Each structure stands twice: as C-alpha cells, then as structure tokens.
C-alpha cells in the first residue's frame, strides 16, 4: 500500500481568509504539478495564480519565508521556478 506524502504548507492560516488560503494552496499545488511534468499550456494559468499569490501575501519578507519553507519541504523554490517560467 502506497503512502502519500502529506505537506503542511507554510501558511499563516490566521492571517488570511478561507478564499485566500484556498488560492495560495492552489498556487502551490500547481507549482508542484508543473515541476513534475512541465506543461507550457498551464504557464499562463500559473503566472496569473502567481500574481494573485503575491497580491494576497503582499509582503516580500513573508513571500521569502513561504518560499524557503516550501523549498525545504518540496525541494522546489517558488522564486526560481517562477523565474524559469517567465523566461
């Protein structure tokens, strides 16, 4: 029986409303999915979700904290992955 890895995303759940948390998690899920199997067709969707992610977080130090914790859990840097997508 396969055991699925459970991630606890590095989000301050008290700082955001339910809809914002859902949007942040959807963005992080999409990064994981695209990192495993890159789909150029989804790049535009990811870029829009990234813009929304940044507007929700709206704080560079918090973005960096989330990126560092996300990378520690997944091995994926949000910053580096988005930079790759944009080029």
N, C-alpha and C positions, 0 to 999 in steps of 0.2 A: 504494500500500500504506500503510495507516494505521499510525502508530507509537503504541503505547500508552505513556502516561507511567508510569514506574516510580518509586514512592515508597520511600524508605528511612525507615521510621518512627523517630522519635526515642526509641528504647527502649534502655535499658542491658541488652543481651541477657545480660550476665554476672550481672546482679542477680536474674534470675527464672528459674524452671524452664520447661521446654518448654510445659507446660499453661498456665501463667500468660501466657507470651508469646503463645500462640495466642488466649487470651481477650482480651488487650489489643488485638491486631491485629483480631480480630472486632469489637470495640467501635469501633475507629477506622474500619474499613470500613463499618460500619453508619451512623456519623455521615456519612461521605461520601455514601453512597447516599441517606440521608434528606434530606440537604441539597439534593441534585439533584432528587429527587422525593419530597416530603413525603408520608408515609403515616401517618395518625393511628393506624391499626391497629397499627403497629410501635412506637408510642411507649412502650407498656408494656414491650416487649422491650428497647428502648433504655434505659429507666430502670433495669431490672434489670441490664443489662450495665454501666451507669454505676456502680451501687452496687458491683458486683464489681470493676470497674476501680479504684475508689477503695480497696477493701479490699486489692487486690494492691499498688498503689503505696504506700498507707498513709503518705504524706508530702506535705504541701501544697506544699513548695518543688519537689519532683520533679513533682507534678501541673502546677504552673505552668510548669516548664521544658518538659515534654512539650507542653503547650497552646501555648506560644509557638513552639516548633519546628514543631508540626503546622500552626499557622496560617501560618507563614512558607512552608511547602510547599504548603498547600492553599487558603489564604485563609479557612479555617474555624476559628473559635475554639471549642474544646470547651466552655469555660465559658459563652460567650454562647449557643451553640446549646442547651446543656442548660437554661439559664435560660429560653430561649424555649419549649422542650418542656414544662417544668414549669408554665408559665403558661397 
